[in-house]
Amino acid sequence: MKKIIRHISQVFFIAAMPIFSWSQNPEGFDKMAKKMAEKSVPIIQSKQVNSLVKKGENIVFLDAREKNEYQVSHIKNSKFVGYDNFSMSSVVDIPKNQMIVVYCSVGYRSGKIGVKLREAGYTSVFNLYGGIFDWANNGFEIYQEKKIVKKVHPYNSKWGKWLKPELRN
């Protein structure tokens, strides 16, 4: 019962926070991020997630990028699950009612993985709006193993434009 109440309070907290247009992101980022996001998976903003983490909420971050992207940097304590080779076996140790935030570069791949998780019965899955690009552009910490770093894998030059120049690897 305690877990259900905690889950409901998380959902209300998330729903109550407005969706902001982040001025820290490059021009056109919000339009692109909204277009890329999978509509059947709830979106959560970087600021919302960071607030929950600071409050001590137990959130599992799943990185749906490829291994070379993850190795450059990732959100602290995130679990690499990949995209091209994603397997449900990589998440069997995660309880079905656990709050999960899936991210990739901008939200497309993570949305697709989020759909798979929801179809498998995971009940508290969110797609990180704008992915790790939004997270880093807003100044939230990124890591390479246990060390804070300042670079993000841009995926490629086309997508790298959505990162602040000082964050491009």
C-alpha positions as a Python dict, from the first residue, in 0.01 Angstrom:
ca = {
    (1, 'M'): (0, 0, 0),
    (2, 'K'): (285, 234, 87),
    (3, 'K'): (438, 181, -259),
    (4, 'I'): (105, 253, -429),
    (5, 'I'): (66, 580, -238),
    (6, 'R'): (425, 678, -324),
    (7, 'H'): (364, 597, -692),
    (8, 'I'): (40, 799, -697),
    (9, 'S'): (212, 1095, -529),
    (10, 'Q'): (492, 1080, -790),
    (11, 'V'): (240, 1086, -1073),
    (12, 'F'): (55, 1383, -918),
    (13, 'F'): (384, 1568, -865),
    (14, 'I'): (485, 1510, -1226),
    (15, 'A'): (144, 1606, -1364),
    (16, 'A'): (132, 1921, -1153),
    (17, 'M'): (460, 2063, -1285),
    (18, 'P'): (425, 2273, -1598),
    (19, 'I'): (610, 2189, -1915),
    (20, 'F'): (864, 2463, -1968),
    (21, 'S'): (1026, 2587, -2284),
    (22, 'W'): (1392, 2576, -2185),
    (23, 'S'): (1574, 2886, -2297),
    (24, 'Q'): (1904, 2706, -2226),
    (25, 'N'): (1854, 2482, -2528),
    (26, 'P'): (1943, 2571, -2886),
    (27, 'E'): (1678, 2741, -3099),
    (28, 'G'): (1421, 2493, -3226),
    (29, 'F'): (1512, 2225, -2971),
    (30, 'D'): (1167, 2213, -2812),
    (31, 'K'): (991, 2169, -3146),
    (32, 'M'): (1228, 1887, -3241),
    (33, 'A'): (1204, 1716, -2899),
    (34, 'K'): (824, 1720, -2903),
    (35, 'K'): (825, 1573, -3254),
    (36, 'M'): (1069, 1295, -3157),
    (37, 'A'): (894, 1186, -2837),
    (38, 'E'): (683, 871, -2842),
    (39, 'K'): (330, 987, -2763),
    (40, 'S'): (225, 668, -2582),
    (41, 'V'): (490, 704, -2309),
    (42, 'P'): (452, 987, -2055),
    (43, 'I'): (720, 1253, -2086),
    (44, 'I'): (905, 1388, -1785),
    (45, 'Q'): (1115, 1704, -1787),
    (46, 'S'): (1478, 1712, -1673),
    (47, 'K'): (1393, 1963, -1402),
    (48, 'Q'): (1116, 1738, -1269),
    (49, 'V'): (1344, 1433, -1254),
    (50, 'N'): (1627, 1627, -1094),
    (51, 'S'): (1386, 1756, -829),
    (52, 'L'): (1268, 1402, -753),
    (53, 'V'): (1628, 1276, -730),
    (54, 'K'): (1716, 1557, -488),
    (55, 'K'): (1416, 1455, -274),
    (56, 'G'): (1563, 1104, -253),
    (57, 'E'): (1316, 929, -482),
    (58, 'N'): (1432, 591, -603),
    (59, 'I'): (1441, 629, -981),
    (60, 'V'): (1597, 385, -1223),
    (61, 'F'): (1751, 554, -1525),
    (62, 'L'): (1780, 343, -1840),
    (63, 'D'): (2012, 461, -2116),
    (64, 'A'): (1872, 361, -2457),
    (65, 'R'): (2167, 486, -2662),
    (66, 'E'): (2443, 272, -2806),
    (67, 'K'): (2741, 163, -2596),
    (68, 'N'): (2987, 413, -2752),
    (69, 'E'): (2749, 699, -2663),
    (70, 'Y'): (2702, 571, -2307),
    (71, 'Q'): (3078, 538, -2257),
    (72, 'V'): (3133, 909, -2331),
    (73, 'S'): (2884, 1016, -2063),
    (74, 'H'): (2554, 921, -1902),
    (75, 'I'): (2323, 1019, -1618),
    (76, 'K'): (2456, 911, -1280),
    (77, 'N'): (2383, 547, -1192),
    (78, 'S'): (2200, 486, -1518),
    (79, 'K'): (2180, 136, -1655),
    (80, 'F'): (2286, 82, -2014),
    (81, 'V'): (2019, -110, -2208),
    (82, 'G'): (2092, 3, -2562),
    (83, 'Y'): (1853, 39, -2849),
    (84, 'D'): (1950, -175, -3147),
    (85, 'N'): (2018, -475, -2924),
    (86, 'F'): (1771, -399, -2644),
    (87, 'S'): (1647, -709, -2465),
    (88, 'M'): (1388, -739, -2190),
    (89, 'S'): (1640, -962, -2012),
    (90, 'S'): (1837, -645, -1931),
    (91, 'V'): (1554, -523, -1705),
    (92, 'V'): (1430, -842, -1538),
    (93, 'D'): (1585, -730, -1208),
    (94, 'I'): (1371, -413, -1202),
    (95, 'P'): (1034, -439, -1022),
    (96, 'K'): (733, -377, -1247),
    (97, 'N'): (614, -87, -1028),
    (98, 'Q'): (955, 85, -1006),
    (99, 'M'): (974, 442, -1139),
    (100, 'I'): (1182, 421, -1457),
    (101, 'V'): (1310, 712, -1665),
    (102, 'V'): (1434, 605, -2007),
    (103, 'Y'): (1655, 840, -2205),
    (104, 'C'): (1858, 856, -2524),
    (105, 'S'): (2001, 1157, -2708),
    (106, 'V'): (1677, 1347, -2775),
    (107, 'G'): (1388, 1114, -2681),
    (108, 'Y'): (1315, 907, -2991),
    (109, 'R'): (1490, 579, -2908),
    (110, 'S'): (1397, 602, -2540),
    (111, 'G'): (1031, 642, -2636),
    (112, 'K'): (1044, 319, -2836),
    (113, 'I'): (1208, 135, -2544),
    (114, 'G'): (949, 289, -2310),
    (115, 'V'): (670, 138, -2520),
    (116, 'K'): (831, -206, -2492),
    (117, 'L'): (859, -169, -2114),
    (118, 'R'): (496, -62, -2078),
    (119, 'E'): (384, -351, -2299),
    (120, 'A'): (582, -584, -2070),
    (121, 'G'): (385, -460, -1768),
    (122, 'Y'): (608, -186, -1624),
    (123, 'T'): (368, 66, -1477),
    (124, 'S'): (577, 375, -1401),
    (125, 'V'): (781, 438, -1717),
    (126, 'F'): (868, 788, -1837),
    (127, 'N'): (1057, 919, -2139),
    (128, 'L'): (1305, 1195, -2051),
    (129, 'Y'): (1202, 1497, -2256),
    (130, 'G'): (1484, 1593, -2492),
    (131, 'G'): (1699, 1308, -2362),
    (132, 'I'): (2049, 1353, -2228),
    (133, 'F'): (2089, 1656, -2457),
    (134, 'D'): (1825, 1846, -2258),
    (135, 'W'): (1965, 1715, -1931),
    (136, 'A'): (2317, 1838, -2012),
    (137, 'N'): (2203, 2162, -2180),
    (138, 'N'): (2025, 2250, -1856),
    (139, 'G'): (2344, 2202, -1654),
    (140, 'F'): (2261, 1875, -1479),
    (141, 'E'): (2557, 1649, -1409),
    (142, 'I'): (2668, 1379, -1649),
    (143, 'Y'): (2918, 1107, -1570),
    (144, 'Q'): (3175, 881, -1726),
    (145, 'E'): (3185, 591, -1485),
    (146, 'K'): (3203, 770, -1146),
    (147, 'K'): (3362, 1095, -1268),
    (148, 'I'): (3165, 1409, -1362),
    (149, 'V'): (3238, 1509, -1721),
    (150, 'K'): (3139, 1796, -1950),
    (151, 'K'): (3091, 1621, -2287),
    (152, 'V'): (2803, 1430, -2445),
    (153, 'H'): (2827, 1202, -2747),
    (154, 'P'): (2644, 1400, -3018),
    (155, 'Y'): (2526, 1084, -3202),
    (156, 'N'): (2630, 1251, -3529),
    (157, 'S'): (2685, 1604, -3663),
    (158, 'K'): (2319, 1642, -3762),
    (159, 'W'): (2198, 1572, -3409),
    (160, 'G'): (2494, 1733, -3232),
    (161, 'K'): (2359, 2078, -3319),
    (162, 'W'): (2106, 2030, -3040),
    (163, 'L'): (2384, 2030, -2780),
    (164, 'K'): (2546, 2347, -2655),
    (165, 'P'): (2882, 2372, -2835),
    (166, 'E'): (3084, 2326, -2515),
    (167, 'L'): (2908, 1992, -2451),
    (168, 'R'): (2983, 1832, -2788),
    (169, 'N'): (3234, 1550, -2778),
}
